[in-house]
Amino acid sequence: MRGPTAPNMHRLTIDDFTDEDVAEFHRLMSELLTKCTAVGQQHAPDGTWVPSTTGLFDQMAESMQLVAEVSRALNHTRAGIRRIGGRARQRLYERVSGRHEGPAGRTGSA
């Protein structure tokens, strides 16, 4: 959900992201898809989940473990993408406020 924005609000641009940010984003997405593929191949190699346990309650417990495994991978990816966006927003803030780090590590104006 997006909140209202003022007409003069600054938006992220591609220039706010570093090459390292983009590489990290691609790595995170690749790791997520690799994890999901591995889980799918392990638990549904023919495209259909066949529980390894008998009894409905055991199968439900098994399914919750699978959901938790995929959820951890999603949360890791989501957190990483948020970190990347946060760094880019910080760069945007510094760019529009005219702040930058000088050679001695002091904040100065551009």
Biopython code that builds the backbone (N, CA, C, O; Angstrom):
import numpy as np
from Bio.PDB.StructureBuilder import StructureBuilder

atoms = [
    (1, "MET", "N", (0.845, -1.168, 0.000)),
    (1, "MET", "CA", (0.000, 0.000, 0.000)),
    (1, "MET", "C", (0.890, 1.231, 0.000)),
    (1, "MET", "O", (1.871, 1.300, 0.741)),
    (2, "ARG", "N", (0.552, 2.177, -0.813)),
    (2, "ARG", "CA", (1.340, 3.404, -0.900)),
    (2, "ARG", "C", (0.549, 4.543, -0.293)),
    (2, "ARG", "O", (-0.653, 4.677, -0.519)),
    (3, "GLY", "N", (1.235, 5.349, 0.471)),
    (3, "GLY", "CA", (0.612, 6.520, 1.056)),
    (3, "GLY", "C", (0.637, 7.677, 0.082)),
    (3, "GLY", "O", (1.291, 7.609, -0.959)),
    (4, "PRO", "N", (-0.069, 8.731, 0.414)),
    (4, "PRO", "CA", (-0.061, 9.905, -0.460)),
    (4, "PRO", "C", (1.333, 10.523, -0.504)),
    (4, "PRO", "O", (2.066, 10.513, 0.484)),
    (5, "THR", "N", (1.671, 11.048, -1.643)),
    (5, "THR", "CA", (2.969, 11.696, -1.788)),
    (5, "THR", "C", (2.762, 13.141, -2.206)),
    (5, "THR", "O", (1.848, 13.470, -2.963)),
    (6, "ALA", "N", (3.624, 13.980, -1.700)),
    (6, "ALA", "CA", (3.585, 15.391, -2.083)),
    (6, "ALA", "C", (4.215, 15.526, -3.469)),
    (6, "ALA", "O", (5.097, 14.744, -3.821)),
    (7, "PRO", "N", (3.779, 16.499, -4.252)),
    (7, "PRO", "CA", (4.307, 16.661, -5.601)),
    (7, "PRO", "C", (5.817, 16.887, -5.639)),
    (7, "PRO", "O", (6.465, 16.538, -6.626)),
    (8, "ASN", "N", (6.380, 17.461, -4.593)),
    (8, "ASN", "CA", (7.811, 17.746, -4.612)),
    (8, "ASN", "C", (8.640, 16.675, -3.904)),
    (8, "ASN", "O", (9.831, 16.875, -3.670)),
    (9, "MET", "N", (8.031, 15.553, -3.566)),
    (9, "MET", "CA", (8.765, 14.469, -2.912)),
    (9, "MET", "C", (9.760, 13.861, -3.902)),
    (9, "MET", "O", (9.460, 13.683, -5.082)),
    (10, "HIS", "N", (10.912, 13.559, -3.406)),
    (10, "HIS", "CA", (11.944, 12.968, -4.240)),
    (10, "HIS", "C", (11.734, 11.464, -4.294)),
    (10, "HIS", "O", (11.344, 10.848, -3.302)),
    (11, "ARG", "N", (11.990, 10.883, -5.441)),
    (11, "ARG", "CA", (11.841, 9.444, -5.631)),
    (11, "ARG", "C", (13.196, 8.833, -5.948)),
    (11, "ARG", "O", (14.081, 9.480, -6.509)),
    (12, "LEU", "N", (13.328, 7.590, -5.578)),
    (12, "LEU", "CA", (14.557, 6.871, -5.902)),
    (12, "LEU", "C", (14.733, 6.787, -7.410)),
    (12, "LEU", "O", (13.767, 6.644, -8.161)),
    (13, "THR", "N", (15.966, 6.877, -7.827)),
    (13, "THR", "CA", (16.299, 6.664, -9.231)),
    (13, "THR", "C", (17.353, 5.566, -9.287)),
    (13, "THR", "O", (17.878, 5.143, -8.258)),
    (14, "ILE", "N", (17.648, 5.124, -10.461)),
    (14, "ILE", "CA", (18.668, 4.090, -10.646)),
    (14, "ILE", "C", (20.011, 4.560, -10.116)),
    (14, "ILE", "O", (20.826, 3.742, -9.689)),
    (15, "ASP", "N", (20.255, 5.867, -10.135)),
    (15, "ASP", "CA", (21.526, 6.415, -9.655)),
    (15, "ASP", "C", (21.701, 6.270, -8.144)),
    (15, "ASP", "O", (22.817, 6.394, -7.638)),
    (16, "ASP", "N", (20.611, 6.009, -7.418)),
    (16, "ASP", "CA", (20.698, 5.835, -5.974)),
    (16, "ASP", "C", (21.169, 4.434, -5.593)),
    (16, "ASP", "O", (21.480, 4.180, -4.430)),
    (17, "PHE", "N", (21.223, 3.527, -6.563)),
    (17, "PHE", "CA", (21.662, 2.151, -6.332)),
    (17, "PHE", "C", (23.065, 1.964, -6.890)),
    (17, "PHE", "O", (23.369, 2.406, -7.998)),
    (18, "THR", "N", (23.907, 1.311, -6.117)),
    (18, "THR", "CA", (25.269, 1.036, -6.572)),
    (18, "THR", "C", (25.294, -0.293, -7.333)),
    (18, "THR", "O", (24.340, -1.071, -7.292)),
    (19, "ASP", "N", (26.394, -0.526, -8.019)),
    (19, "ASP", "CA", (26.573, -1.819, -8.686)),
    (19, "ASP", "C", (26.531, -2.951, -7.657)),
    (19, "ASP", "O", (26.024, -4.035, -7.944)),
    (20, "GLU", "N", (27.058, -2.700, -6.475)),
    (20, "GLU", "CA", (27.031, -3.708, -5.414)),
    (20, "GLU", "C", (25.599, -3.990, -4.965)),
    (20, "GLU", "O", (25.249, -5.138, -4.689)),
    (21, "ASP", "N", (24.768, -2.946, -4.891)),
    (21, "ASP", "CA", (23.354, -3.139, -4.542)),
    (21, "ASP", "C", (22.678, -4.048, -5.552)),
    (21, "ASP", "O", (21.969, -4.983, -5.180)),
    (22, "VAL", "N", (22.899, -3.772, -6.831)),
    (22, "VAL", "CA", (22.272, -4.564, -7.888)),
    (22, "VAL", "C", (22.764, -6.007, -7.828)),
    (22, "VAL", "O", (21.975, -6.940, -7.969)),
    (23, "ALA", "N", (24.060, -6.189, -7.621)),
    (23, "ALA", "CA", (24.612, -7.541, -7.528)),
    (23, "ALA", "C", (24.029, -8.288, -6.330)),
    (23, "ALA", "O", (23.711, -9.473, -6.426)),
    (24, "GLU", "N", (23.890, -7.593, -5.206)),
    (24, "GLU", "CA", (23.307, -8.228, -4.016)),
    (24, "GLU", "C", (21.849, -8.591, -4.256)),
    (24, "GLU", "O", (21.407, -9.672, -3.864)),
    (25, "PHE", "N", (21.102, -7.704, -4.892)),
    (25, "PHE", "CA", (19.705, -7.970, -5.224)),
    (25, "PHE", "C", (19.596, -9.221, -6.102)),
    (25, "PHE", "O", (18.775, -10.096, -5.828)),
    (26, "HIS", "N", (20.408, -9.311, -7.142)),
    (26, "HIS", "CA", (20.372, -10.473, -8.030)),
    (26, "HIS", "C", (20.775, -11.746, -7.285)),
    (26, "HIS", "O", (20.190, -12.808, -7.500)),
    (27, "ARG", "N", (21.778, -11.637, -6.407)),
    (27, "ARG", "CA", (22.198, -12.796, -5.612)),
    (27, "ARG", "C", (21.078, -13.264, -4.703)),
    (27, "ARG", "O", (20.815, -14.463, -4.609)),
    (28, "LEU", "N", (20.414, -12.326, -4.029)),
    (28, "LEU", "CA", (19.309, -12.680, -3.138)),
    (28, "LEU", "C", (18.187, -13.397, -3.887)),
    (28, "LEU", "O", (17.653, -14.400, -3.414)),
    (29, "MET", "N", (17.837, -12.868, -5.063)),
    (29, "MET", "CA", (16.764, -13.496, -5.834)),
    (29, "MET", "C", (17.182, -14.878, -6.335)),
    (29, "MET", "O", (16.376, -15.808, -6.336)),
    (30, "SER", "N", (18.425, -15.013, -6.754)),
    (30, "SER", "CA", (18.917, -16.323, -7.207)),
    (30, "SER", "C", (18.900, -17.332, -6.065)),
    (30, "SER", "O", (18.498, -18.481, -6.248)),
    (31, "GLU", "N", (19.340, -16.894, -4.878)),
    (31, "GLU", "CA", (19.324, -17.783, -3.714)),
    (31, "GLU", "C", (17.901, -18.219, -3.375)),
    (31, "GLU", "O", (17.665, -19.385, -3.058)),
    (32, "LEU", "N", (16.962, -17.290, -3.442)),
    (32, "LEU", "CA", (15.562, -17.621, -3.150)),
    (32, "LEU", "C", (15.041, -18.665, -4.134)),
    (32, "LEU", "O", (14.449, -19.666, -3.730)),
    (33, "LEU", "N", (15.261, -18.431, -5.402)),
    (33, "LEU", "CA", (14.755, -19.363, -6.407)),
    (33, "LEU", "C", (15.453, -20.720, -6.321)),
    (33, "LEU", "O", (14.824, -21.755, -6.539)),
    (34, "THR", "N", (16.737, -20.718, -6.009)),
    (34, "THR", "CA", (17.462, -21.972, -5.832)),
    (34, "THR", "C", (16.891, -22.756, -4.658)),
    (34, "THR", "O", (16.705, -23.970, -4.745)),
    (35, "LYS", "N", (16.612, -22.055, -3.555)),
    (35, "LYS", "CA", (16.043, -22.700, -2.369)),
    (35, "LYS", "C", (14.664, -23.270, -2.676)),
    (35, "LYS", "O", (14.364, -24.408, -2.317)),
    (36, "CYS", "N", (13.829, -22.479, -3.338)),
    (36, "CYS", "CA", (12.476, -22.953, -3.665)),
    (36, "CYS", "C", (12.535, -24.146, -4.609)),
    (36, "CYS", "O", (11.758, -25.090, -4.467)),
    (37, "THR", "N", (13.449, -24.108, -5.566)),
    (37, "THR", "CA", (13.614, -25.222, -6.493)),
    (37, "THR", "C", (14.050, -26.477, -5.744)),
    (37, "THR", "O", (13.535, -27.567, -5.992)),
    (38, "ALA", "N", (15.007, -26.315, -4.823)),
    (38, "ALA", "CA", (15.494, -27.465, -4.054)),
    (38, "ALA", "C", (14.379, -28.067, -3.205)),
    (38, "ALA", "O", (14.242, -29.288, -3.134)),
    (39, "VAL", "N", (13.588, -27.220, -2.564)),
    (39, "VAL", "CA", (12.479, -27.712, -1.750)),
    (39, "VAL", "C", (11.474, -28.438, -2.648)),
    (39, "VAL", "O", (10.990, -29.512, -2.292)),
    (40, "GLY", "N", (11.165, -27.864, -3.793)),
    (40, "GLY", "CA", (10.235, -28.502, -4.717)),
    (40, "GLY", "C", (10.750, -29.836, -5.221)),
    (40, "GLY", "O", (9.997, -30.807, -5.289)),
    (41, "GLN", "N", (12.035, -29.894, -5.576)),
    (41, "GLN", "CA", (12.604, -31.149, -6.074)),
    (41, "GLN", "C", (12.654, -32.223, -4.991)),
    (41, "GLN", "O", (12.485, -33.411, -5.267)),
    (42, "GLN", "N", (12.889, -31.787, -3.761)),
    (42, "GLN", "CA", (12.968, -32.751, -2.663)),
    (42, "GLN", "C", (11.590, -33.283, -2.272)),
    (42, "GLN", "O", (11.442, -34.470, -1.979)),
    (43, "HIS", "N", (10.588, -32.414, -2.266)),
    (43, "HIS", "CA", (9.289, -32.797, -1.710)),
    (43, "HIS", "C", (8.194, -33.003, -2.761)),
    (43, "HIS", "O", (7.126, -33.530, -2.448)),
    (44, "ALA", "N", (8.453, -32.596, -3.982)),
    (44, "ALA", "CA", (7.459, -32.793, -5.052)),
    (44, "ALA", "C", (8.190, -32.959, -6.381)),
    (44, "ALA", "O", (8.001, -32.154, -7.293)),
    (45, "PRO", "N", (9.024, -33.994, -6.502)),
    (45, "PRO", "CA", (9.842, -34.129, -7.708)),
    (45, "PRO", "C", (9.024, -34.260, -8.998)),
    (45, "PRO", "O", (9.501, -33.895, -10.072)),
    (46, "ASP", "N", (7.814, -34.772, -8.897)),
    (46, "ASP", "CA", (6.954, -34.905, -10.085)),
    (46, "ASP", "C", (5.914, -33.796, -10.158)),
    (46, "ASP", "O", (4.975, -33.868, -10.951)),
    (47, "GLY", "N", (6.084, -32.768, -9.327)),
    (47, "GLY", "CA", (5.162, -31.641, -9.352)),
    (47, "GLY", "C", (3.988, -31.769, -8.393)),
    (47, "GLY", "O", (3.175, -30.852, -8.273)),
    (48, "THR", "N", (3.902, -32.892, -7.717)),
    (48, "THR", "CA", (2.819, -33.108, -6.751)),
    (48, "THR", "C", (3.427, -33.521, -5.429)),
    (48, "THR", "O", (4.246, -34.439, -5.374)),
    (49, "TRP", "N", (3.031, -32.846, -4.363)),
    (49, "TRP", "CA", (3.543, -33.172, -3.041)),
    (49, "TRP", "C", (2.963, -34.510, -2.597)),
    (49, "TRP", "O", (1.748, -34.708, -2.611)),
    (50, "VAL", "N", (3.830, -35.407, -2.209)),
    (50, "VAL", "CA", (3.433, -36.678, -1.633)),
    (50, "VAL", "C", (4.040, -36.720, -0.237)),
    (50, "VAL", "O", (5.257, -36.844, -0.093)),
    (51, "PRO", "N", (3.216, -36.620, 0.777)),
    (51, "PRO", "CA", (3.750, -36.589, 2.141)),
    (51, "PRO", "C", (4.545, -37.849, 2.444)),
    (51, "PRO", "O", (4.220, -38.939, 1.972)),
    (52, "SER", "N", (5.588, -37.677, 3.240)),
    (52, "SER", "CA", (6.408, -38.831, 3.622)),
    (52, "SER", "C", (5.870, -39.500, 4.883)),
    (52, "SER", "O", (6.393, -40.528, 5.314)),
    (53, "THR", "N", (4.842, -38.927, 5.467)),
    (53, "THR", "CA", (4.267, -39.465, 6.696)),
    (53, "THR", "C", (2.852, -39.960, 6.431)),
    (53, "THR", "O", (2.231, -39.613, 5.427)),
    (54, "THR", "N", (2.361, -40.773, 7.347)),
    (54, "THR", "CA", (0.980, -41.232, 7.256)),
    (54, "THR", "C", (0.174, -40.536, 8.335)),
    (54, "THR", "O", (0.725, -40.084, 9.339)),
    (55, "GLY", "N", (-1.088, -40.455, 8.134)),
    (55, "GLY", "CA", (-1.950, -39.792, 9.099)),
    (55, "GLY", "C", (-2.003, -38.301, 8.841)),
    (55, "GLY", "O", (-0.985, -37.650, 8.606)),
    (56, "LEU", "N", (-3.199, -37.788, 8.891)),
    (56, "LEU", "CA", (-3.421, -36.385, 8.548)),
    (56, "LEU", "C", (-2.633, -35.433, 9.432)),
    (56, "LEU", "O", (-2.059, -34.470, 8.924)),
    (57, "PHE", "N", (-2.586, -35.667, 10.736)),
    (57, "PHE", "CA", (-1.899, -34.737, 11.633)),
    (57, "PHE", "C", (-0.392, -34.738, 11.386)),
    (57, "PHE", "O", (0.247, -33.687, 11.447)),
    (58, "ASP", "N", (0.176, -35.907, 11.107)),
    (58, "ASP", "CA", (1.595, -35.962, 10.776)),
    (58, "ASP", "C", (1.873, -35.237, 9.458)),
    (58, "ASP", "O", (2.883, -34.546, 9.321)),
    (59, "GLN", "N", (0.978, -35.400, 8.502)),
    (59, "GLN", "CA", (1.136, -34.715, 7.216)),
    (59, "GLN", "C", (1.026, -33.195, 7.381)),
    (59, "GLN", "O", (1.762, -32.440, 6.744)),
    (60, "MET", "N", (0.108, -32.760, 8.234)),
    (60, "MET", "CA", (-0.018, -31.322, 8.496)),
    (60, "MET", "C", (1.248, -30.789, 9.161)),
    (60, "MET", "O", (1.698, -29.691, 8.834)),
    (61, "ALA", "N", (1.821, -31.542, 10.079)),
    (61, "ALA", "CA", (3.066, -31.124, 10.733)),
    (61, "ALA", "C", (4.192, -31.057, 9.703)),
    (61, "ALA", "O", (4.996, -30.125, 9.715)),
    (62, "GLU", "N", (4.247, -32.042, 8.820)),
    (62, "GLU", "CA", (5.256, -32.040, 7.761)),
    (62, "GLU", "C", (5.077, -30.828, 6.849)),
    (62, "GLU", "O", (6.051, -30.185, 6.459)),
    (63, "SER", "N", (3.835, -30.525, 6.516)),
    (63, "SER", "CA", (3.584, -29.376, 5.634)),
    (63, "SER", "C", (3.983, -28.076, 6.315)),
    (63, "SER", "O", (4.485, -27.168, 5.652)),
    (64, "MET", "N", (3.776, -27.965, 7.611)),
    (64, "MET", "CA", (4.161, -26.753, 8.332)),
    (64, "MET", "C", (5.678, -26.580, 8.331)),
    (64, "MET", "O", (6.171, -25.453, 8.283)),
    (65, "GLN", "N", (6.419, -27.679, 8.383)),
    (65, "GLN", "CA", (7.874, -27.594, 8.308)),
    (65, "GLN", "C", (8.308, -27.092, 6.930)),
    (65, "GLN", "O", (9.235, -26.288, 6.823)),
    (66, "LEU", "N", (7.648, -27.561, 5.893)),
    (66, "LEU", "CA", (7.958, -27.097, 4.538)),
    (66, "LEU", "C", (7.629, -25.618, 4.380)),
    (66, "LEU", "O", (8.412, -24.856, 3.814)),
    (67, "VAL", "N", (6.474, -25.222, 4.882)),
    (67, "VAL", "CA", (6.072, -23.812, 4.802)),
    (67, "VAL", "C", (7.066, -22.944, 5.573)),
    (67, "VAL", "O", (7.432, -21.865, 5.107)),
    (68, "ALA", "N", (7.499, -23.397, 6.728)),
    (68, "ALA", "CA", (8.470, -22.640, 7.527)),
    (68, "ALA", "C", (9.797, -22.506, 6.785)),
    (68, "ALA", "O", (10.429, -21.451, 6.829)),
    (69, "GLU", "N", (10.219, -23.565, 6.110)),
    (69, "GLU", "CA", (11.476, -23.523, 5.363)),
    (69, "GLU", "C", (11.407, -22.499, 4.231)),
    (69, "GLU", "O", (12.334, -21.713, 4.040)),
    (70, "VAL", "N", (10.314, -22.515, 3.490)),
    (70, "VAL", "CA", (10.139, -21.550, 2.400)),
    (70, "VAL", "C", (9.967, -20.139, 2.965)),
    (70, "VAL", "O", (10.478, -19.173, 2.399)),
    (71, "SER", "N", (9.249, -20.027, 4.078)),
    (71, "SER", "CA", (9.031, -18.722, 4.703)),
    (71, "SER", "C", (10.347, -18.095, 5.157)),
    (71, "SER", "O", (10.546, -16.891, 4.994)),
    (72, "ARG", "N", (11.237, -18.892, 5.721)),
    (72, "ARG", "CA", (12.546, -18.363, 6.139)),
    (72, "ARG", "C", (13.314, -17.821, 4.936)),
    (72, "ARG", "O", (13.936, -16.761, 5.011)),
    (73, "ALA", "N", (13.265, -18.556, 3.833)),
    (73, "ALA", "CA", (13.953, -18.092, 2.625)),
    (73, "ALA", "C", (13.336, -16.790, 2.115)),
    (73, "ALA", "O", (14.061, -15.876, 1.721)),
    (74, "LEU", "N", (12.011, -16.698, 2.121)),
    (74, "LEU", "CA", (11.339, -15.471, 1.688)),
    (74, "LEU", "C", (11.684, -14.302, 2.615)),
    (74, "LEU", "O", (11.966, -13.198, 2.149)),
    (75, "ASN", "N", (11.662, -14.546, 3.906)),
    (75, "ASN", "CA", (11.965, -13.470, 4.860)),
    (75, "ASN", "C", (13.397, -12.989, 4.716)),
    (75, "ASN", "O", (13.659, -11.790, 4.810)),
    (76, "HIS", "N", (14.333, -13.912, 4.488)),
    (76, "HIS", "CA", (15.731, -13.537, 4.282)),
    (76, "HIS", "C", (15.854, -12.644, 3.043)),
    (76, "HIS", "O", (16.539, -11.622, 3.073)),
    (77, "THR", "N", (15.192, -13.035, 1.969)),
    (77, "THR", "CA", (15.244, -12.251, 0.725)),
    (77, "THR", "C", (14.587, -10.894, 0.918)),
    (77, "THR", "O", (15.136, -9.870, 0.511)),
    (78, "ARG", "N", (13.428, -10.884, 1.531)),
    (78, "ARG", "CA", (12.708, -9.630, 1.757)),
    (78, "ARG", "C", (13.526, -8.669, 2.608)),
    (78, "ARG", "O", (13.585, -7.476, 2.310)),
    (79, "ALA", "N", (14.155, -9.172, 3.658)),
    (79, "ALA", "CA", (14.984, -8.322, 4.525)),
    (79, "ALA", "C", (16.175, -7.764, 3.752)),
    (79, "ALA", "O", (16.537, -6.600, 3.921)),
    (80, "GLY", "N", (16.775, -8.584, 2.915)),
    (80, "GLY", "CA", (17.901, -8.118, 2.114)),
    (80, "GLY", "C", (17.502, -7.029, 1.139)),
    (80, "GLY", "O", (18.222, -6.046, 0.965)),
    (81, "ILE", "N", (16.354, -7.205, 0.504)),
    (81, "ILE", "CA", (15.871, -6.191, -0.433)),
    (81, "ILE", "C", (15.541, -4.900, 0.307)),
    (81, "ILE", "O", (15.785, -3.809, -0.208)),
    (82, "ARG", "N", (14.988, -5.020, 1.514)),
    (82, "ARG", "CA", (14.723, -3.809, 2.316)),
    (82, "ARG", "C", (16.016, -3.091, 2.668)),
    (82, "ARG", "O", (16.071, -1.861, 2.631)),
    (83, "ARG", "N", (17.070, -3.853, 3.013)),
    (83, "ARG", "CA", (18.367, -3.229, 3.322)),
    (83, "ARG", "C", (18.905, -2.479, 2.101)),
    (83, "ARG", "O", (19.399, -1.358, 2.221)),
    (84, "ILE", "N", (18.807, -3.098, 0.946)),
    (84, "ILE", "CA", (19.274, -2.457, -0.285)),
    (84, "ILE", "C", (18.494, -1.165, -0.518)),
    (84, "ILE", "O", (19.090, -0.127, -0.805)),
    (85, "GLY", "N", (17.185, -1.218, -0.397)),
    (85, "GLY", "CA", (16.361, -0.026, -0.571)),
    (85, "GLY", "C", (16.672, 1.043, 0.461)),
    (85, "GLY", "O", (16.672, 2.233, 0.147)),
    (86, "GLY", "N", (16.935, 0.624, 1.689)),
    (86, "GLY", "CA", (17.281, 1.578, 2.740)),
    (86, "GLY", "C", (18.574, 2.312, 2.445)),
    (86, "GLY", "O", (18.681, 3.521, 2.650)),
    (87, "ARG", "N", (19.558, 1.564, 1.959)),
    (87, "ARG", "CA", (20.826, 2.222, 1.591)),
    (87, "ARG", "C", (20.609, 3.204, 0.442)),
    (87, "ARG", "O", (21.171, 4.299, 0.443)),
    (88, "ALA", "N", (19.797, 2.813, -0.536)),
    (88, "ALA", "CA", (19.525, 3.716, -1.665)),
    (88, "ALA", "C", (18.771, 4.951, -1.197)),
    (88, "ALA", "O", (19.058, 6.057, -1.655)),
    (89, "ARG", "N", (17.803, 4.780, -0.283)),
    (89, "ARG", "CA", (17.073, 5.940, 0.240)),
    (89, "ARG", "C", (18.007, 6.868, 1.015)),
    (89, "ARG", "O", (17.852, 8.088, 0.968)),
    (90, "GLN", "N", (18.978, 6.288, 1.731)),
    (90, "GLN", "CA", (19.949, 7.108, 2.442)),
    (90, "GLN", "C", (20.782, 7.923, 1.455)),
    (90, "GLN", "O", (21.048, 9.102, 1.687)),
    (91, "ARG", "N", (21.192, 7.294, 0.363)),
    (91, "ARG", "CA", (21.943, 8.025, -0.659)),
    (91, "ARG", "C", (21.084, 9.127, -1.267)),
    (91, "ARG", "O", (21.576, 10.229, -1.506)),
    (92, "LEU", "N", (19.816, 8.849, -1.517)),
    (92, "LEU", "CA", (18.903, 9.868, -2.049)),
    (92, "LEU", "C", (18.814, 11.033, -1.072)),
    (92, "LEU", "O", (18.907, 12.192, -1.475)),
    (93, "TYR", "N", (18.635, 10.730, 0.207)),
    (93, "TYR", "CA", (18.545, 11.780, 1.219)),
    (93, "TYR", "C", (19.805, 12.634, 1.211)),
    (93, "TYR", "O", (19.737, 13.864, 1.223)),
    (94, "GLU", "N", (20.954, 11.967, 1.191)),
    (94, "GLU", "CA", (22.209, 12.712, 1.209)),
    (94, "GLU", "C", (22.374, 13.547, -0.062)),
    (94, "GLU", "O", (22.904, 14.656, -0.017)),
    (95, "ARG", "N", (21.920, 13.012, -1.185)),
    (95, "ARG", "CA", (22.042, 13.734, -2.455)),
    (95, "ARG", "C", (21.145, 14.972, -2.463)),
    (95, "ARG", "O", (21.593, 16.053, -2.845)),
    (96, "VAL", "N", (19.896, 14.830, -2.052)),
    (96, "VAL", "CA", (18.974, 15.975, -2.128)),
    (96, "VAL", "C", (19.204, 16.983, -1.012)),
    (96, "VAL", "O", (18.843, 18.152, -1.149)),
    (97, "SER", "N", (19.807, 16.538, 0.101)),
    (97, "SER", "CA", (20.071, 17.488, 1.178)),
    (97, "SER", "C", (21.433, 18.146, 1.012)),
    (97, "SER", "O", (21.803, 19.024, 1.791)),
    (98, "GLY", "N", (22.181, 17.720, -0.007)),
    (98, "GLY", "CA", (23.480, 18.328, -0.272)),
    (98, "GLY", "C", (24.561, 17.863, 0.671)),
    (98, "GLY", "O", (25.613, 18.496, 0.768)),
    (99, "ARG", "N", (24.322, 16.767, 1.368)),
    (99, "ARG", "CA", (25.314, 16.259, 2.319)),
    (99, "ARG", "C", (26.172, 15.213, 1.640)),
    (99, "ARG", "O", (25.694, 14.443, 0.808)),
    (100, "HIS", "N", (27.423, 15.193, 1.999)),
    (100, "HIS", "CA", (28.335, 14.131, 1.565)),
    (100, "HIS", "C", (29.472, 14.042, 2.552)),
    (100, "HIS", "O", (29.731, 14.973, 3.315)),
    (101, "GLU", "N", (30.137, 12.923, 2.528)),
    (101, "GLU", "CA", (31.281, 12.731, 3.416)),
    (101, "GLU", "C", (32.514, 13.331, 2.772)),
    (101, "GLU", "O", (32.855, 12.992, 1.638)),
    (102, "GLY", "N", (33.182, 14.216, 3.484)),
    (102, "GLY", "CA", (34.421, 14.811, 2.996)),
    (102, "GLY", "C", (35.594, 13.863, 3.195)),
    (102, "GLY", "O", (35.424, 12.782, 3.757)),
    (103, "PRO", "N", (36.780, 14.252, 2.742)),
    (103, "PRO", "CA", (37.945, 13.375, 2.849)),
    (103, "PRO", "C", (38.312, 13.018, 4.278)),
    (103, "PRO", "O", (38.865, 11.946, 4.523)),
    (104, "ALA", "N", (38.012, 13.906, 5.233)),
    (104, "ALA", "CA", (38.352, 13.622, 6.632)),
    (104, "ALA", "C", (37.201, 12.913, 7.349)),
    (104, "ALA", "O", (37.239, 12.744, 8.567)),
    (105, "GLY", "N", (36.165, 12.492, 6.585)),
    (105, "GLY", "CA", (35.038, 11.810, 7.195)),
    (105, "GLY", "C", (34.022, 12.735, 7.811)),
    (105, "GLY", "O", (33.104, 12.294, 8.503)),
    (106, "ARG", "N", (34.186, 14.034, 7.558)),
    (106, "ARG", "CA", (33.238, 15.005, 8.093)),
    (106, "ARG", "C", (32.145, 15.264, 7.077)),
    (106, "ARG", "O", (32.369, 15.199, 5.869)),
    (107, "THR", "N", (30.986, 15.551, 7.574)),
    (107, "THR", "CA", (29.881, 15.888, 6.696)),
    (107, "THR", "C", (30.039, 17.337, 6.247)),
    (107, "THR", "O", (30.303, 18.222, 7.061)),
    (108, "GLY", "N", (29.879, 17.567, 4.981)),
    (108, "GLY", "CA", (29.978, 18.908, 4.446)),
    (108, "GLY", "C", (28.878, 19.144, 3.443)),
    (108, "GLY", "O", (28.091, 18.240, 3.161)),
    (109, "SER", "N", (28.808, 20.324, 2.909)),
    (109, "SER", "CA", (27.774, 20.577, 1.908)),
    (109, "SER", "C", (28.409, 20.562, 0.535)),
    (109, "SER", "O", (29.585, 20.875, 0.353)),
    (110, "ALA", "N", (27.565, 20.178, -0.441)),
    (110, "ALA", "CA", (28.043, 20.053, -1.820)),
    (110, "ALA", "C", (28.007, 21.376, -2.522)),
    (110, "ALA", "O", (28.374, 21.464, -3.694)),
]
sb = StructureBuilder()
sb.init_structure("model")
sb.init_model(0)
sb.init_chain("A")
sb.init_seg("    ")
for serial, (resi, resn, name, xyz) in enumerate(atoms, 1):
    if name == "N":
        sb.init_residue(resn, " ", resi, " ")
    sb.init_atom(name, np.array(xyz, "f"), 0.0, 1.0, " ", f" {name:<3s}", serial, name[0])
structure = sb.get_structure()
